[in-house]
Amino acid sequence: MTRPVGLPTSVSRRSLLRAGSLVLLLGTQQIARGANVVAVRVWPAEEYTRVTIESDGALQARQFFVTDPPRLAVDIEGIDLLPSLRELVGQVQSDDPNIARVRVAQNAPNVVRLVLDLKVPVSPQVFALPPVAAYQHRLVLDLYPLNPPDPLEQLIASRLREIDAASERAARSLGQETQGVGSAAPAPQDDPLGDLIARAERARSAGTRPGAPTVAHAPPPPASKAPPIRTERKGPTDRLIVVALDPGHGGEDPGAIGPGGTYEKDVVLAIARRLRDRINATRVNGNAMRAYMTRDADFFVPLQVRVEKAQRVQADLMISLHADAFYSPRPQGASVYALSTRGATSAAARWMADKENASDLVGGLNVKAKDATLQRALLDMSTTAQIKDSLKLGASMLGEVKRIGKLHKPRVEQANFAVLRAPDIPSVLVETAFISNPDEEKRLRNPKYQQDLADALLRGIVRYFEQNPPLARNRQ
């Protein structure tokens, strides 16, 4: 019988419930009666903050939102809490972008009131999740800011910061930093900033918001020592090339867990950050490239939202990064997958798609808030051309990855991956290695291997664009 997320059978419940932000483990001595609370986890992110209350029995909740000052009150039925819990639940991180503090009190017999004082107005979602994988019952509080950052505006701001930093370095090198004159160096004539602004304007003129934010900013990885790749111009497209990078899993969904306790969600985020830095330093066919991250911190992003984010920044490619796992420690090597609308190319590919598509169940998707027909519509709209280009991209990447390590499959496999269903964006899913293999788990944690893998993936991207230049976009 297939496990929902392909976790090794040796994974302990304790290791799975390690939260990247806050874990409050509660003993049964803190519960007077009713359901036992197993853990409370808080996942702060710029896009939204999630609070999860896990218990051994189903909980019911009623919510009350107050706008001035903004706060959310949730009455949780079925539990009685001792006053000592108040201090624990109040331990919210000071840099949480949405929650200022949390208060808890016994509101009535067998009813606990949780009050979240908010830093900004939010649109709250409160919903329950049934047991799945290693989790028991979960009550989820998602706090979405009413005015989230725009992903295109984030790319623009990022580029402006880079220009300012480059200007400061130039000024210092010329001894101008103390003169207060001429500190700003001109941006390159082919700087991608103008194209980013044009994309945002096109999105606004079309009447669609370019999307939700990425995530709370995390410390960047060490700067790459690899020289940027520059290729000869083979026909100008006069525009910026945007590559959407999608680190798999996150937040409540750890992905696969290696025998040494390595989390898939952590290693693929580290690899994605390294690849992002390389993409941002690369030009292909004379055009600058920019990477967009669907998440840049440890929080859950539904599969459908990952696709929507890539579409909102008008990405030219989407690359979803994962680390494979199997029941035994023997399988090894990297694999690349593309979408298929006509069934999987192998039983292994079908199993992999089923496993990755189950991420929403583990991560905790609010099904009632989603359009159940949207995913089917996205699949129906997937074009033959998109899949054909995805296969070309996958082949280019496989050709480079095999130079640094073993391949699990020598050719691009296909299956019905939900995260690859953007009908207008060539998309691939890269299984970087088998995290369930002890040797490959060590490689995935090794910064040198992460760098080599990011370099290989970049070479595959550049090779694809050299052979398939993107069409020029109208900036008007």
C-alpha positions in Angstrom: 0.0 0.0 0.0 1.4 3.4 -1.0 2.2 5.9 1.7 0.7 9.3 1.0 3.9 11.2 0.8 6.5 8.5 0.3 8.1 8.8 3.7 10.5 6.1 4.8 8.8 3.7 7.2 11.5 4.4 9.8 10.5 8.1 10.1 9.4 8.8 13.6 6.4 11.0 14.5 8.7 13.2 16.6 11.0 14.0 13.7 8.1 14.8 11.4 6.6 17.3 13.8 9.7 19.5 14.0 8.4 22.9 12.9 10.8 25.5 11.4 9.2 28.4 13.3 7.5 27.3 16.6 6.5 24.1 18.2 4.7 24.0 21.5 4.4 20.4 22.7 1.6 20.0 25.3 1.4 17.2 27.8 -1.8 15.6 28.9 -1.3 17.1 32.3 -2.2 20.5 30.7 -5.6 19.3 29.5 -8.4 19.1 32.0 -10.7 17.1 29.8 -11.8 16.6 26.2 -9.5 16.2 23.3 -5.8 16.1 23.9 -3.7 18.8 22.1 -0.6 17.2 20.6 1.1 20.3 19.3 0.7 23.9 18.2 2.8 25.1 15.3 3.1 28.7 14.0 4.4 29.3 10.4 5.0 33.0 9.8 5.4 34.3 6.3 4.9 37.5 4.4 2.2 35.8 2.3 0.3 34.5 5.2 0.8 33.2 8.7 -0.6 29.8 9.7 -1.4 28.5 13.2 -2.0 24.8 13.5 -3.5 23.1 16.6 -3.2 19.4 16.4 -5.2 17.1 18.6 -6.1 13.5 19.0 -9.8 14.3 18.5 -11.8 16.5 16.1 -12.2 20.1 17.3 -14.9 22.6 16.3 -14.3 26.3 16.1 -16.2 29.5 15.7 -14.4 32.7 14.6 -15.0 36.4 15.3 -13.1 39.1 13.5 -12.7 42.6 14.8 -11.3 45.3 12.5 -10.2 48.0 14.9 -7.8 47.2 16.2 -7.5 44.1 14.0 -7.8 40.9 15.9 -9.2 37.4 15.4 -11.0 35.5 18.2 -11.6 31.8 17.8 -13.7 29.8 20.2 -12.4 26.2 20.2 -14.9 23.6 21.5 -13.9 20.3 22.9 -10.9 21.2 25.1 -10.3 22.7 28.5 -6.9 24.3 29.0 -5.0 25.2 32.2 -3.8 28.8 32.7 -0.2 27.7 32.2 -0.9 27.2 28.5 -1.3 31.0 28.1 2.4 31.7 28.5 3.3 29.0 25.9 0.9 30.0 23.2 1.9 33.6 23.6 5.4 32.8 22.3 4.9 34.3 18.8 8.0 35.4 17.0 8.5 39.2 17.1 9.2 39.3 13.3 6.0 37.6 12.4 4.6 39.9 9.7 1.0 39.3 10.7 0.6 38.4 14.3 1.6 40.7 17.2 0.6 38.4 20.0 -1.7 35.5 21.0 -3.9 35.4 24.1 -5.8 32.4 25.4 -8.4 32.0 28.1 -11.1 29.6 29.3 -14.2 31.2 27.8 -16.7 28.6 28.9 -16.7 25.0 30.2 -15.0 22.9 27.5 -14.5 26.0 25.3 -11.2 27.9 24.9 -11.0 31.3 23.3 -7.9 32.1 21.3 -7.4 35.8 20.5 -4.8 36.8 17.9 -3.8 40.5 18.0 -2.8 41.4 14.4 -0.3 43.8 13.0 -2.3 44.3 9.7 -5.8 43.7 8.6 -6.2 40.1 7.4 -8.7 37.8 5.7 -8.8 34.8 8.0 -9.6 31.2 7.1 -10.3 28.8 9.9 -10.9 25.1 8.9 -10.4 21.6 10.2 -8.3 18.8 8.6 -8.8 15.1 9.1 -5.9 12.8 10.0 -3.4 12.2 7.2 0.1 10.7 7.1 1.7 11.2 10.5 -0.7 14.0 11.5 -3.8 13.6 13.7 -6.7 16.1 13.6 -5.7 19.6 12.8 -7.4 22.9 13.3 -5.9 25.5 11.0 -6.0 29.3 11.3 -4.7 31.0 8.1 -4.2 34.8 8.2 -4.0 36.4 4.8 -3.1 40.1 4.7 -5.7 42.1 2.9 -3.0 44.0 0.9 -0.3 41.4 0.1 2.8 42.4 -1.8 2.8 42.0 -5.6 5.3 39.4 -6.9 6.2 41.6 -9.9 6.7 44.6 -7.6 8.9 42.4 -5.5 11.0 41.6 -8.5 11.3 45.3 -9.3 12.3 46.1 -5.8 14.9 43.4 -5.8 16.4 44.7 -9.0 16.4 48.3 -7.6 18.3 47.1 -4.5 20.9 45.4 -6.8 21.3 48.6 -8.8 21.7 50.7 -5.6 24.2 48.2 -4.3 26.2 48.3 -7.5 26.1 52.1 -7.5 27.5 52.2 -4.0 30.3 49.8 -4.9 31.2 51.9 -7.9 31.2 55.0 -5.8 33.4 53.6 -3.2 35.9 52.3 -5.8 36.1 55.9 -7.2 36.5 57.4 -3.8 33.2 59.3 -4.2 31.4 57.8 -1.1 32.5 60.8 1.1 31.8 63.5 -1.5 28.1 63.1 -1.6 28.1 63.7 -5.3 27.6 61.4 -8.2 27.0 58.4 -6.0 24.6 56.7 -8.4 26.0 54.9 -11.3 23.8 54.5 -14.4 22.1 51.2 -14.9 23.0 49.1 -17.9 21.2 50.1 -21.1 19.7 46.6 -21.3 18.8 46.4 -17.7 15.7 44.2 -17.1 14.0 46.7 -14.8 12.0 48.3 -17.6 10.7 44.9 -18.7 9.6 44.1 -15.1 7.7 47.4 -14.9 6.1 46.7 -18.3 4.9 43.3 -17.1 3.3 44.8 -14.0 1.6 47.5 -16.2 0.3 44.8 -18.6 -1.1 42.8 -15.7 -2.8 45.9 -14.2 -4.2 47.0 -17.5 -5.7 43.5 -17.9 -7.6 43.9 -14.7 -5.8 41.1 -12.8 -3.7 41.4 -9.8 -0.2 40.0 -10.6 -0.4 37.7 -7.6 0.3 36.9 -4.0 3.7 37.7 -2.4 6.5 35.3 -2.2 7.4 34.8 1.4 9.1 36.4 4.4 12.7 37.2 3.5 15.3 34.6 4.7 19.1 35.1 5.0 20.5 34.6 1.5 22.9 31.7 0.8 26.6 32.4 0.3 27.3 34.2 -2.9 28.2 31.9 -5.8 31.8 31.7 -6.8 30.9 30.2 -10.2 31.4 32.8 -13.0 28.2 33.9 -14.7 27.3 32.2 -18.0 27.2 34.5 -20.9 26.3 33.4 -24.4 26.5 35.0 -27.8 23.4 36.8 -29.1 21.7 34.6 -31.7 18.8 36.9 -32.4 17.6 39.6 -30.0 14.4 39.2 -28.1 14.8 42.6 -26.3 13.2 41.4 -23.1 13.8 39.8 -19.7 13.7 36.1 -19.3 11.9 35.0 -16.1 12.4 31.5 -14.6 10.0 30.4 -11.9 11.7 28.2 -9.3 9.4 26.1 -7.2 11.0 24.5 -4.1 8.7 21.6 -3.3 6.7 21.1 0.0 7.2 23.5 2.9 5.6 24.3 6.2 3.3 21.6 7.4 4.4 19.4 4.5 8.1 18.3 5.1 8.2 16.1 2.0 10.3 13.1 2.3 12.7 12.6 5.3 16.0 10.9 4.9 17.4 8.3 7.3 19.6 10.9 8.8 16.7 13.3 9.5 17.2 15.5 6.5 14.0 17.2 5.3 13.2 17.4 1.6 11.7 20.8 2.0 14.9 22.2 3.4 17.4 20.9 0.9 15.3 21.8 -2.2 14.9 25.3 -0.8 18.7 25.6 -0.4 19.3 24.3 -4.0 16.7 26.7 -5.3 18.4 29.7 -3.7 21.7 28.8 -5.2 20.1 28.3 -8.6 18.3 31.7 -8.2 21.6 33.5 -7.6 23.1 31.9 -10.7 20.1 32.7 -12.9 20.2 36.3 -11.8 23.8 36.6 -12.8 23.3 35.1 -16.3 22.6 36.4 -19.7 21.5 34.2 -22.6 21.2 35.3 -26.2 22.1 38.8 -25.0 19.1 38.9 -22.6 19.2 39.1 -18.8 17.5 36.5 -16.7 15.6 36.8 -13.4 14.5 34.0 -11.1 11.2 34.1 -9.2 10.7 31.9 -6.1 7.3 30.5 -5.4 8.5 30.3 -1.8 11.7 31.5 -0.2 11.0 30.4 3.4 9.5 27.4 5.2 5.7 27.6 4.7 3.1 25.7 2.8 2.1 26.7 -0.8 -0.8 24.7 -2.5 0.1 23.2 -5.8 -2.5 25.3 -7.6 -1.1 28.5 -6.1 2.4 27.5 -7.3 1.2 27.4 -10.9 -0.8 30.6 -10.5 2.3 32.4 -9.2 4.4 31.4 -12.2 1.6 32.6 -14.5 1.3 35.9 -12.7 4.9 36.9 -13.2 4.6 35.7 -16.9 7.4 33.2 -16.4 9.1 31.7 -19.4 9.9 28.4 -17.6 8.9 26.7 -14.3 11.2 24.3 -12.5 9.9 22.4 -9.5 12.6 21.0 -7.3 12.2 17.9 -5.2 14.2 15.0 -3.6 13.0 11.5 -4.4 12.3 8.8 -1.8 11.4 5.1 -1.8 10.7 2.4 0.7 14.2 0.9 0.4 17.5 2.8 0.6 18.9 1.3 -2.7 17.4 3.5 -5.5 19.6 6.4 -6.5 20.1 9.1 -9.1 18.3 12.2 -10.4 15.2 12.2 -12.6 13.3 14.8 -14.6 9.5 14.7 -15.3 7.2 16.6 -17.6 3.4 16.7 -17.8 1.3 14.0 -19.5 -2.4 14.3 -20.3 -2.5 10.7 -21.7 -1.3 8.7 -18.8 2.1 8.1 -17.2 5.1 6.8 -19.2 5.8 4.2 -16.5 4.4 2.9 -13.3 7.1 4.6 -11.4 6.2 8.0 -12.9 2.5 7.5 -12.0 3.5 6.6 -8.5 5.7 9.7 -8.3 2.9 11.9 -9.5 0.4 10.5 -7.1 2.9 11.0 -4.2 3.7 14.6 -5.1 0.0 15.5 -5.8 -0.8 14.4 -2.2 1.3 17.3 -0.9 -1.9 19.4 -0.6 -3.4 16.9 1.8 -0.4 16.8 4.0 0.3 20.5 3.8 -3.3 21.3 4.7 -5.4 22.7 1.9 -8.6 24.5 2.7 -10.7 22.7 0.1 -13.8 24.7 0.7 -11.9 27.9 -0.4 -10.8 26.5 -3.7 -12.6 26.0 -7.0 -12.7 22.3 -7.5 -13.0 22.7 -11.3 -9.9 24.9 -11.7 -7.3 22.1 -11.7 -9.3 20.1 -14.3 -9.5 23.2 -16.5 -5.8 23.8 -16.3 -5.1 20.3 -17.4 -7.6 20.5 -20.2 -6.0 23.7 -21.5 -2.5 22.2 -21.4 -1.3 22.3 -25.0 0.8 19.9 -27.0 3.3 22.7 -27.6 3.8 23.3 -23.9 4.5 19.6 -23.3 6.8 19.4 -26.3 8.8 22.3 -25.0 8.8 20.8 -21.5 10.4 17.7 -22.9 13.0 19.7 -24.6 13.8 21.5 -21.4 13.9 18.3 -19.4 16.3 16.7 -21.9 18.7 19.7 -21.7 18.7 19.5 -18.0 19.2 15.7 -17.9 22.2 16.1 -20.2 23.9 18.4 -17.8 22.9 16.7 -14.5 24.4 13.4 -15.7 27.8 15.1 -15.8 27.8 15.5 -12.0 26.1 12.3 -10.9 24.0 9.3 -11.7 20.6 9.4 -13.3 17.8 7.3 -12.1 16.1 7.5 -15.5 18.0 8.2 -18.7 15.1 10.1 -20.3 12.4 12.5 -19.3 9.5 10.7 -17.8 5.9 12.0 -18.0 2.9 11.8 -15.6 0.0 13.9 -14.4 1.8 16.3 -12.0 -0.5 19.0 -10.7 2.3 21.5 -10.3 3.2 21.2 -14.1 -0.3 22.2 -15.4 0.5 25.7 -16.5 -0.8 25.6 -20.1 1.4 28.4 -21.3 4.7 27.7 -19.4 7.1 24.9 -20.2 7.4 23.1 -16.9 9.5 20.3 -15.4 9.8 18.6 -12.1 13.4 17.7 -11.1 14.0 15.0 -8.5 17.5 16.0 -7.5 18.4 12.7 -5.8 17.0 10.0 -3.6 16.9 11.4 -0.1 16.0 8.0 1.2 19.5 6.7 0.1 22.0 7.5 2.9 24.8 8.3 0.5 22.6 10.6 -1.6 21.1 12.2 1.5 24.7 13.3 2.5 25.3 14.7 -1.0 22.1 16.7 -0.8 23.2 18.3 2.4 26.7 19.0 1.0 27.1 22.7 -0.1 29.5 21.6 -2.8 27.0 19.2 -4.4 24.2 21.8 -4.1 26.5 24.2 -6.0 27.4 21.7 -8.6 23.7 20.7 -9.1 22.7 24.4 -9.4 25.4 24.9 -12.0 24.2 21.9 -14.0 20.6 23.0 -13.9 21.6 26.5 -15.0 23.6 25.0 -18.0 20.5 23.0 -18.9 18.3 26.2 -18.8 20.8 28.2 -20.9 21.2 25.3 -23.4 17.4 25.2 -23.8 17.1 28.9 -24.4 20.0 28.9 -26.9 18.1 26.4 -28.9 14.6 27.8 -28.2 14.8 31.6 -27.9 11.7 33.1 -26.2 9.6 35.3 -28.3 9.8 39.1 -27.8 6.9 40.6 -25.8 5.2 43.8 -26.7 5.9 46.3 -23.9 3.0 48.5 -24.8 
